[in-house]
């Protein structure tokens, strides 16, 4: 298990709850705009946190936190992720999972076992453009299966899109909207370029706020609830 980070508490990452954050190293994408590039490109630079240490720390925090956010990197690429979720469940804590949705079988197992209360799936760009996000082929059907798992499951969820110039435009928003039509919630968030994996993006300019708002207006044609973060 490659748990590479363990942080204090956050409210924004788990809506309505105070939560601790756990970060997994490694990912099955290399998005140029990734904001945690070291966890993707060189996770071994960070020490692993033993599971017992994590669980003991969470137990000590249990009186003043509501839950735990599991993020990365991409947690679902680690086969031990599901076992950690089971252990956290035994502590009586709520769990939110951040994922790119490209490991639908793992996601299905997690949802079927009732191990998460909230799922955030990152929709990066139009499905047909996912090949631009990695240095190897990307299985788009895997993403579509993960979307179905979330839409049909019992856990609460959101889809979220970071609005990166060059990767998200109005047509991309419409194509993403078609992929999740009828979903409960879609969040559009501002791009923060300075920590991008691709150094060429680090000096780029984010979209003006009004462009993000326009994307949200388009998104509202496809899902029940739309919100905007970071503007």
Secondary structure, 3 states (H helix, E strand, C coil): CCEEEEEEEECCCCCCCCEEEEEECCCCCCCCCCCCHHHHHCHHHCCCCCHHHHHHHHHHHCCCCCEEEEECCCHHHCCCHHHHHHHHHHCCCEEEEEECCCCHHHHHHHHHCCCCCEEEEECCCCHHHHHHHCCCCCCHHHHHHHHHHHHHCCCEEEEEEEECCCCCCHHHHHHHHHHCCCCCEEEEEECCHHHCCCHHHCCCCCCCHHHHHHHHHHHCCCCCEEEEECC
